[in-house]
Amino acid sequence: MDGASYQRFPKIRIREMKDDYVKFELRDTDASMANALRRVMLVEVPTIAIDLVEIEVNSSVLNDEFIAHRLGLIPLTSERAMNMRFSRDCDACDGDGQCEFCSVEFHLRAKCMTDQTLDVTSKDLISSDHTVIPVDFSDSAGFDSSEQRGIIIVKLRRGQELRLRAIARKGIGKDHAKWSPAATVTFMYEPEIHINEDLMESLTLDEKRSFVESSPTKVFDIDPNTHQVVVVDREAYTYDDEVLKKAEAMGKSGLVEIYAKEDSFIFTVESTGVIKASQLVLNAIEILKQKLDAVRLSEDTVEADDQFGELGAHMRGG
């Protein structure tokens, strides 16, 4: 309809937040925006990962390519990734990808001198930038400090040696999974559940229990005092329709109504540890805003071409 405005003002409410986990509500928007945010978090938020490995000495049982692949998958702290340059766009090194503006250099030197097997791990990687180091997954509670040795790269026996130089660069998950900052990103429509109290009262206590137990997840329960069926966890509902089928089988169609709120979504985000989950969400929103600005600019450009024709294209150098 001419003149109609579809502008929305999405809102976010944080429910739970840890360093590597965040759960939040996204409201007043539609599925296209929710899915766009999810996809940006998965594959377009930049991180830093090892992209070039130069092996100097390798007398281990693993070949060079195997070790290089393992190094590339080691997560590196990437708080500064948003401010780094992509190596292909770096004018300081003409796209070579080996300068301080677009890369971080690592060195590893390990040699086994005893009969005991030597574990070479991510903690043995020496970084040229103290802000970009392998992610530390050790848990201070419940583990002996000797076990907090990082991610194992290779094991060496007496006389075996590994020496290498590695270059870490900025990238996105769309290019390779090693740059993806997210372990999982999921969202679901927020369910709305209404119980027909009149129909529910016509059921016996055993029928109510049978109805509650028909749900694969703990969505409903029976109040021990009033013996009424109540909703205990709406978000546990998985849209399986089992309770609706049960109601129909009992001859009580309409006993419960369940529908999805089409403008409300519940997100669950887990980070790989390269950046905090909360920062992952903020970075994704910033990148999504940049994309939308680019679309708006392109639309303005098309309108200018329509208005000024060849003059507009000539002014842009076209």
Phi, psi and chi 1 to 4 in degrees:
 res  aa     phi    psi   chi1   chi2   chi3   chi4
   1 MET       -  132.7 -176.3  167.7   60.1      -
   2 ASP   -61.6  134.7  -67.7  -18.8      -      -
   3 GLY    83.2   -5.4      -      -      -      -
   4 ALA   -74.5  142.0      -      -      -      -
   5 SER  -108.8  130.0  173.9      -      -      -
   6 TYR  -111.3   19.8  -62.8   97.7      -      -
   7 GLN   -67.3  134.7 -174.2  175.6   12.3      -
   8 ARG  -125.1  161.2  -65.0 -170.6  178.2 -162.9
   9 PHE  -126.9   84.7  -61.9   92.9      -      -
  10 PRO   -59.8  148.1  -21.8   33.2      -      -
  11 LYS  -126.6  146.4  -60.1  179.3 -178.4   65.3
  12 ILE  -122.5  134.8  -73.7  179.6      -      -
  13 ARG  -127.5  121.7 -174.8  173.1   76.5   86.9
  14 ILE   -77.8  130.6  -56.5  -64.6      -      -
  15 ARG  -100.4  -43.1  -70.5 -167.1  174.8 -177.3
  16 GLU  -149.4  139.0 -175.1 -179.7   -7.2      -
  17 MET  -146.6  128.0 -175.3  165.5   60.5      -
  18 LYS  -129.6  179.3  -58.4  175.4 -175.2  176.6
  19 ASP   -60.9  -40.6  -78.1   -8.1      -      -
  20 ASP  -111.7   12.9   59.8   -9.1      -      -
  21 TYR  -151.7  137.6  173.7   86.3      -      -
  22 VAL  -146.3  140.1   63.4      -      -      -
  23 LYS  -125.8  127.1 -173.5  174.4 -175.1  178.8
  24 PHE  -146.4  162.9   64.2   89.7      -      -
  25 GLU  -102.8  136.9  -61.9  172.3    9.5      -
  26 LEU  -115.5  116.9  176.8   64.2      -      -
  27 ARG  -121.0  165.6  -63.3 -178.6  178.4  -85.2
  28 ASP    58.9   43.7  -61.3  -24.4      -      -
  29 THR  -151.3 -174.1 -172.3      -      -      -
  30 ASP  -120.2  179.3   55.4   24.3      -      -
  31 ALA   -64.4  -30.9      -      -      -      -
  32 SER   -63.6  -41.2   63.8      -      -      -
  33 MET   -71.5  -39.7 -176.8   59.6   67.7      -
  34 ALA   -62.1  -43.7      -      -      -      -
  35 ASN   -70.3  -34.6 -165.1   45.8      -      -
  36 ALA   -62.6  -43.7      -      -      -      -
  37 LEU   -63.1  -41.5 -179.5   61.3      -      -
  38 ARG   -61.8  -45.4  171.9 -175.6  168.3  -86.0
  39 ARG   -67.5  -36.5  -69.0  175.0   67.1   88.1
  40 VAL   -64.7  -42.1  169.2      -      -      -
  41 MET   -62.1  -36.6  -80.8 -167.8  -84.0      -
  42 LEU   -73.7  -44.3  -78.0  170.9      -      -
  43 VAL  -130.6    1.9  -61.8      -      -      -
  44 GLU  -126.3   -3.4  -63.3 -156.9   47.5      -
  45 VAL   -82.1  121.1  172.8      -      -      -
  46 PRO   -73.7  146.7   26.9  -34.0      -      -
  47 THR  -137.2 -176.1   63.6      -      -      -
  48 ILE  -118.1  133.0  -57.4  168.2      -      -
  49 ALA  -147.5  154.3      -      -      -      -
  50 ILE   -66.8  128.1  -70.0  175.1      -      -
  51 ASP  -123.3  -15.3 -164.8   39.8      -      -
  52 LEU  -140.6  130.4  174.1   67.0      -      -
  53 VAL  -128.8  127.2  178.6      -      -      -
  54 GLU  -112.8  109.4  -63.4  176.2   -7.8      -
  55 ILE   -84.4  123.3  -54.4  -72.4      -      -
  56 GLU   -91.0  -50.6  -62.2  175.8   21.7      -
  57 VAL  -138.0  131.8  176.4      -      -      -
  58 ASN  -147.0  101.0  176.5   23.6      -      -
  59 SER  -111.7   19.7   54.7      -      -      -
  60 SER   -79.0  178.9   71.9      -      -      -
  61 VAL   -80.3  -12.1  -64.0      -      -      -
  62 LEU   -95.2  139.9  -60.3 -176.4      -      -
  63 ASN   -77.3  169.2   58.7   44.9      -      -
  64 ASP   -59.4  -43.2  -65.7   -5.4      -      -
  65 GLU   -64.9  -37.3  -68.5   80.8    3.5      -
  66 PHE   -63.4  -46.0 -157.2  115.0      -      -
  67 ILE   -66.0  -41.3  -68.8  174.8      -      -
  68 ALA   -61.4  -39.9      -      -      -      -
  69 HIS   -65.1  -42.5 -176.2  -98.7      -      -
  70 ARG   -64.4  -39.4  -67.6  179.5   67.1   85.9
  71 LEU   -63.7  -39.4  -71.4  168.8      -      -
  72 GLY   -63.8  -27.6      -      -      -      -
  73 LEU   -90.8   -0.3  -65.5  175.5      -      -
  74 ILE   -75.4  120.5  -67.9  174.8      -      -
  75 PRO   -69.3  134.7   22.3  -29.9      -      -
  76 LEU  -115.9  141.4  -54.1  175.7      -      -
  77 THR   -58.0  129.7   53.4      -      -      -
  78 SER  -129.5   33.3  -57.5      -      -      -
  79 GLU   -60.8  -30.1  -76.0   82.9    1.3      -
  80 ARG   -92.3    4.4   59.0  165.2  -70.3 -156.5
  81 ALA   -60.9  -38.3      -      -      -      -
  82 MET   -62.8  -26.7  -70.8  -72.2  -76.3      -
  83 ASN   -96.7   -6.1  -61.0  -40.1      -      -
  84 MET   -81.2  164.5  -76.2 -179.6   64.5      -
  85 ARG   -96.8  148.4  -57.0  172.6 -174.9  172.8
  86 PHE   -69.2  139.1  -73.9  103.0      -      -
  87 SER   -59.3  -33.6   57.2      -      -      -
  88 ARG   -70.0  -20.5   59.5  179.6  177.6  -89.8
  89 ASP  -105.3    2.5  -58.3  -32.9      -      -
  90 CYS   -80.5  118.9 -176.3      -      -      -
  91 ASP   -86.4  -12.3   52.5    6.4      -      -
  92 ALA   -71.2  -30.4      -      -      -      -
  93 CYS  -122.2   16.7   60.6      -      -      -
  94 ASP    54.5   38.9  -66.0  -32.9      -      -
  95 GLY    78.3    7.3      -      -      -      -
  96 ASP   -70.9  -24.9 -173.1   44.2      -      -
  97 GLY    74.9   30.6      -      -      -      -
  98 GLN  -139.1   49.1  -61.5 -167.4   42.0      -
  99 CYS  -130.0  170.8   73.1      -      -      -
 100 GLU   -67.6  -18.2   59.6  179.5  -38.6      -
 101 PHE   -84.4  -22.5  -60.4  106.8      -      -
 102 CYS  -130.8    4.5   66.4      -      -      -
 103 SER  -153.6  164.6   66.8      -      -      -
 104 VAL  -133.1  134.4  177.3      -      -      -
 105 GLU   -99.5  138.3 -172.1  170.2  -34.0      -
 106 PHE  -123.3  149.5  -72.4   85.1      -      -
 107 HIS  -130.6  145.8  -70.5  -85.6      -      -
 108 LEU  -138.6  127.0 -171.2  152.4      -      -
 109 ARG  -135.2  117.8  -66.0  178.6  176.1   83.4
 110 ALA  -145.2  139.1      -      -      -      -
 111 LYS  -146.5  133.4 -174.0  172.7 -176.4  177.9
 112 CYS   -87.8  122.8 -177.3      -      -      -
 113 MET  -112.5    0.9  -54.4  -62.7  -69.4      -
 114 THR  -125.5  177.9   66.8      -      -      -
 115 ASP   -80.8  -10.0  -69.9  -28.5      -      -
 116 GLN   -85.2  136.9 -174.9  175.5    0.3      -
 117 THR   -61.0  133.0  -59.6      -      -      -
 118 LEU  -100.9  121.4  174.9   64.4      -      -
 119 ASP   -86.6  118.2  -67.6  -18.1      -      -
 120 VAL   -94.8  120.2 -178.7      -      -      -
 121 THR  -125.6  179.2   73.4      -      -      -
 122 SER   -62.5  -23.1   56.0      -      -      -
 123 LYS   -71.6  -13.7  -72.1 -173.8  178.4  -68.2
 124 ASP   -85.1   -5.9  -64.9  -48.2      -      -
 125 LEU   -78.6  124.1  -74.2  167.2      -      -
 126 ILE  -100.4  120.4  -52.2  -58.6      -      -
 127 SER   -97.2  147.3  173.4      -      -      -
 128 SER   -81.6   -8.5   62.6      -      -      -
 129 ASP  -131.6  115.9 -175.0  -20.2      -      -
 130 HIS   -66.1  -13.8   70.0  -81.3      -      -
 131 THR   -87.6  -11.3   65.3      -      -      -
 132 VAL  -120.5   99.1 -178.7      -      -      -
 133 ILE  -137.5  162.4   58.2  174.8      -      -
 134 PRO   -58.5  141.8  -26.0   35.3      -      -
 135 VAL   -66.0  135.1  174.6      -      -      -
 136 ASP   -94.2  110.9 -175.8    4.9      -      -
 137 PHE   -96.4    4.6  -68.8  104.8      -      -
 138 SER   -67.4  145.4   61.4      -      -      -
 139 ASP  -110.5  121.1 -174.0   -4.9      -      -
 140 SER   -66.0  -20.0   57.5      -      -      -
 141 ALA  -100.0  123.3      -      -      -      -
 142 GLY    91.8    2.1      -      -      -      -
 143 PHE  -130.3  143.0  -67.5   94.8      -      -
 144 ASP   -73.2  144.1 -177.2   69.9      -      -
 145 SER   -60.6  -26.1   58.6      -      -      -
 146 SER   -67.3  -20.4   62.6      -      -      -
 147 GLU   -88.9   -9.4  -63.1 -179.3   18.2      -
 148 GLN   -87.9   70.4  -59.3  175.4   10.2      -
 149 ARG  -112.2    9.0  -72.6  -70.9  -61.8  151.9
 150 GLY    84.8 -166.2      -      -      -      -
 151 ILE   -86.2  125.6  -59.3  168.8      -      -
 152 ILE   -70.1  129.3  -67.2 -179.7      -      -
 153 ILE   -96.2  -48.1  -59.8  170.3      -      -
 154 VAL  -161.2  159.9   67.2      -      -      -
 155 LYS  -114.2  136.0  -65.6 -171.9  176.4 -173.4
 156 LEU  -115.2  143.9  -58.2  179.0      -      -
 157 ARG  -106.0  175.0  -64.3  -68.2  -70.6  173.3
 158 ARG   -51.1  129.5  175.8 -174.6  -79.9  -85.6
 159 GLY    88.2  -15.3      -      -      -      -
 160 GLN   -80.8  147.6  -66.8  179.8  -22.6      -
 161 GLU  -142.8  149.9 -177.3  179.2    6.6      -
 162 LEU  -138.3  122.1  178.2   63.2      -      -
 163 ARG  -133.1  131.9  -68.3 -155.4  -47.7  -94.3
 164 LEU  -156.1  164.2   59.5   85.0      -      -
 165 ARG  -125.9  135.4  169.6  178.2  173.0  -95.4
 166 ALA  -131.4  144.6      -      -      -      -
 167 ILE  -115.5  123.2  -58.9  -65.0      -      -
 168 ALA  -100.6  138.5      -      -      -      -
 169 ARG  -131.9  163.6  -65.2  168.1  178.7  153.0
 170 LYS   -78.4  140.4  173.7 -179.3  177.3  177.7
 171 GLY  -162.1  177.7      -      -      -      -
 172 ILE  -127.0  157.2   58.4  175.6      -      -
 173 GLY   -62.1  -21.6      -      -      -      -
 174 LYS   -64.8  -29.0 -172.6 -178.6  -71.4 -174.1
 175 ASP   -84.1  -40.3  -64.5  -29.1      -      -
 176 HIS  -160.6  143.3 -166.4  -73.2      -      -
 177 ALA   -62.2  -22.4      -      -      -      -
 178 LYS   -65.6  -19.4   66.4 -176.8  177.5 -177.0
 179 TRP   -93.0   -0.3  -81.6  -60.0      -      -
 180 SER   -74.2  126.9  178.0      -      -      -
 181 PRO   -85.2   -7.4   32.1  -33.8      -      -
 182 ALA  -110.5  134.1      -      -      -      -
 183 ALA   -79.4  -50.3      -      -      -      -
 184 THR  -145.3  144.6   59.1      -      -      -
 185 VAL  -136.8  115.3 -179.8      -      -      -
 186 THR  -129.3  154.0   63.4      -      -      -
 187 PHE  -143.0  154.4   72.5   84.1      -      -
 188 MET  -138.9  151.1   63.0  173.1  -75.4      -
 189 TYR   -65.4  138.1  -72.5   99.7      -      -
 190 GLU   -72.4  122.4 -175.2  176.3   -2.9      -
 191 PRO   -80.9  148.0   27.0  -29.9      -      -
 192 GLU  -117.6  124.0 -169.7   70.2   32.1      -
 193 ILE  -124.1  126.4  -57.6  175.1      -      -
 194 HIS  -125.5  127.8  -63.9  -72.9      -      -
 195 ILE   -99.3  131.9  -62.2  174.4      -      -
 196 ASN   -79.4   99.4 -172.4  -40.2      -      -
 197 GLU   -61.2  -36.8  -61.6  -65.4  -13.1      -
 198 ASP   -63.7  -46.1  -65.5  -27.0      -      -
 199 LEU   -66.6  -38.1  -78.3  177.2      -      -
 200 MET   -64.0  -36.4 -169.7   62.7   72.8      -
 201 GLU   -67.7  -20.9  -76.1  -59.5  -44.0      -
 202 SER   -79.7   -5.6   66.5      -      -      -
 203 LEU   -89.8  149.5  -59.8 -179.5      -      -
 204 THR   -77.2  168.0   64.8      -      -      -
 205 LEU   -62.3  -38.8 -174.3   57.6      -      -
 206 ASP   -65.8  -38.0  -72.2  -20.9      -      -
 207 GLU   -66.7  -36.6  -72.7  176.1  -33.1      -
 208 LYS   -64.5  -43.0  -70.3  178.9 -179.8  178.5
 209 ARG   -62.4  -41.7  -71.7 -162.1 -175.1  100.1
 210 SER   -62.4  -38.9  177.8      -      -      -
 211 PHE   -65.2  -46.2  172.2   80.0      -      -
 212 VAL   -61.8  -41.9  168.3      -      -      -
 213 GLU   -75.6  -12.3  -68.7  169.8   -2.3      -
 214 SER   -72.4  -18.2   67.7      -      -      -
 215 SER   -81.4  127.3  175.6      -      -      -
 216 PRO   -63.5  -24.3  -17.4   29.9      -      -
 217 THR  -117.0  162.8   52.9      -      -      -
 218 LYS   -81.3   78.0 -169.6   70.3  172.4  177.7
 219 VAL   -93.5  -40.3  179.5      -      -      -
 220 PHE  -115.9  158.9  -55.8   93.5      -      -
 221 ASP  -153.2  169.4 -157.1   -4.3      -      -
 222 ILE  -107.7  125.3  -62.6  177.4      -      -
 223 ASP   -65.2  123.0 -170.9  -62.9      -      -
 224 PRO   -65.7  -20.8   22.8  -32.5      -      -
 225 ASN   -90.8  -48.1  -61.0  -40.8      -      -
 226 THR   -96.9  -12.8   63.2      -      -      -
 227 HIS    60.6   27.3  -60.4  -61.4      -      -
 228 GLN   -97.0  147.3  -69.4 -177.3  -26.4      -
 229 VAL   -78.8  127.4  175.6      -      -      -
 230 VAL  -127.1  155.6  -66.0      -      -      -
 231 VAL   -87.0  120.6  178.5      -      -      -
 232 VAL  -102.6  -26.2  -67.9      -      -      -
 233 ASP  -155.1   93.6 -171.8    0.1      -      -
 234 ARG   -60.2  -38.7  -71.9 -177.0  -54.0  158.3
 235 GLU   -74.1  -10.5  -67.3  166.8   23.5      -
 236 ALA   -76.1  -13.5      -      -      -      -
 237 TYR   -68.8  131.7 -175.1   67.5      -      -
 238 THR  -109.6   17.8   56.7      -      -      -
 239 TYR    57.0   40.6  -63.7   96.5      -      -
 240 ASP   -90.8  -12.6   46.3   62.3      -      -
 241 ASP    65.4   13.5  -68.3  -17.5      -      -
 242 GLU   -64.7  -40.8  -70.3  -60.9  -38.5      -
 243 VAL   -69.6  -31.6  -69.6      -      -      -
 244 LEU   -67.9  -40.3  -59.2  178.3      -      -
 245 LYS   -65.5  -38.7  -64.6  173.8 -175.8  175.5
 246 LYS   -64.6  -42.4 -178.6   64.7  176.0  178.3
 247 ALA   -61.8  -41.6      -      -      -      -
 248 GLU   -66.2  -38.9  -70.1 -178.1    3.5      -
 249 ALA   -65.3  -28.2      -      -      -      -
 250 MET   -85.4   -1.4  -63.0  167.2   66.7      -
 251 GLY    75.4   24.1      -      -      -      -
 252 LYS  -122.3   52.8  -58.7  -69.1 -176.4 -179.6
 253 SER   -59.6  133.2 -179.1      -      -      -
 254 GLY    92.0    6.8      -      -      -      -
 255 LEU   -61.2  -35.0 -178.9   63.0      -      -
 256 VAL  -142.9  142.4   62.6      -      -      -
 257 GLU  -115.5  128.9  -69.0 -177.0   -0.3      -
 258 ILE  -131.9  126.3  -56.0  175.3      -      -
 259 TYR  -145.5  159.5   60.4   90.0      -      -
 260 ALA   -94.6  135.3      -      -      -      -
 261 LYS   -73.8  116.6  -66.6 -177.2  179.7  179.0
 262 GLU   -78.4   -4.6  -64.7 -171.8   -3.7      -
 263 ASP  -121.8   19.6   64.1  -14.7      -      -
 264 SER  -138.7  127.6 -176.8      -      -      -
 265 PHE  -133.0  146.3  -51.4   89.8      -      -
 266 ILE  -112.3  116.1  -59.2  168.2      -      -
 267 PHE   -99.1  142.4  -87.7   79.5      -      -
 268 THR  -125.8  121.8  -59.1      -      -      -
 269 VAL  -124.6  127.4  179.6      -      -      -
 270 GLU  -120.7  126.6  -66.3 -177.4   30.1      -
 271 SER   -90.0  155.5  167.6      -      -      -
 272 THR   -78.3   -8.0   59.4      -      -      -
 273 GLY   106.3  -10.1      -      -      -      -
 274 VAL   -69.1  -34.1  -65.7      -      -      -
 275 ILE  -139.3  161.1   56.1  176.1      -      -
 276 LYS   -66.3  149.1  -68.6 -177.3  177.7 -179.5
 277 ALA   -59.9  -38.4      -      -      -      -
 278 SER   -63.9  -39.3   56.3      -      -      -
 279 GLN   -69.8  -32.6 -168.6   61.7   48.4      -
 280 LEU   -59.9  -43.6  169.3   57.2      -      -
 281 VAL   -65.2  -45.1  176.0      -      -      -
 282 LEU   -63.3  -42.7  -67.1  174.3      -      -
 283 ASN   -63.5  -39.4  -70.8   -5.1      -      -
 284 ALA   -64.6  -40.5      -      -      -      -
 285 ILE   -64.1  -40.9  -68.1  172.9      -      -
 286 GLU   -64.3  -42.1 -178.7   61.0   31.6      -
 287 ILE   -67.1  -39.0  -69.3  169.0      -      -
 288 LEU   -64.3  -38.6 -170.4   55.1      -      -
 289 LYS   -63.2  -41.6  -74.7  168.8   59.3  179.5
 290 GLN   -62.4  -39.5  -67.3  172.7    5.9      -
 291 LYS   -65.4  -43.0  -74.3  178.3  169.2  -68.8
 292 LEU   -66.3  -36.8  -66.5  173.0      -      -
 293 ASP   -63.5  -38.1  -73.9  -18.7      -      -
 294 ALA   -66.0  -39.2      -      -      -      -
 295 VAL   -64.9  -43.6  170.0      -      -      -
 296 ARG   -63.4  -39.7 -175.8  169.8   58.0 -176.7
 297 LEU   -64.5  -40.6  180.0   61.6      -      -
 298 SER   -66.2  -36.7   65.6      -      -      -
 299 GLU   -65.3  -40.5  -71.4  179.2  -10.2      -
 300 ASP   -62.4  -36.9  -68.5  -17.0      -      -
 301 THR   -65.5  -42.6  -59.7      -      -      -
 302 VAL   -62.6  -41.9  171.3      -      -      -
 303 GLU   -63.3  -37.9  -69.9  178.1    2.2      -
 304 ALA   -65.6  -39.4      -      -      -      -
 305 ASP   -63.7  -40.3  -75.5   -8.9      -      -
 306 ASP   -64.4  -34.5  -69.1  -18.9      -      -
 307 GLN   -82.6  -41.6 -175.5  173.3   -0.7      -
 308 PHE  -109.2   -4.9  -61.8  106.1      -      -
 309 GLY    62.6 -133.7      -      -      -      -
 310 GLU   -65.7  -26.1  -65.9 -178.5    1.2      -
 311 LEU   -62.5  -42.7  177.8   59.8      -      -
 312 GLY   -63.6  -42.9      -      -      -      -
 313 ALA   -66.0  -37.3      -      -      -      -
 314 HIS   -66.3  -36.3  176.0   71.6      -      -
 315 MET   -67.8  -26.2  -67.3  176.6   66.1      -
 316 ARG   -89.3    0.9  -63.6 -165.8  -44.0  -85.0
 317 GLY    89.7   10.8      -      -      -      -
 318 GLY   -85.4      -      -      -      -      -
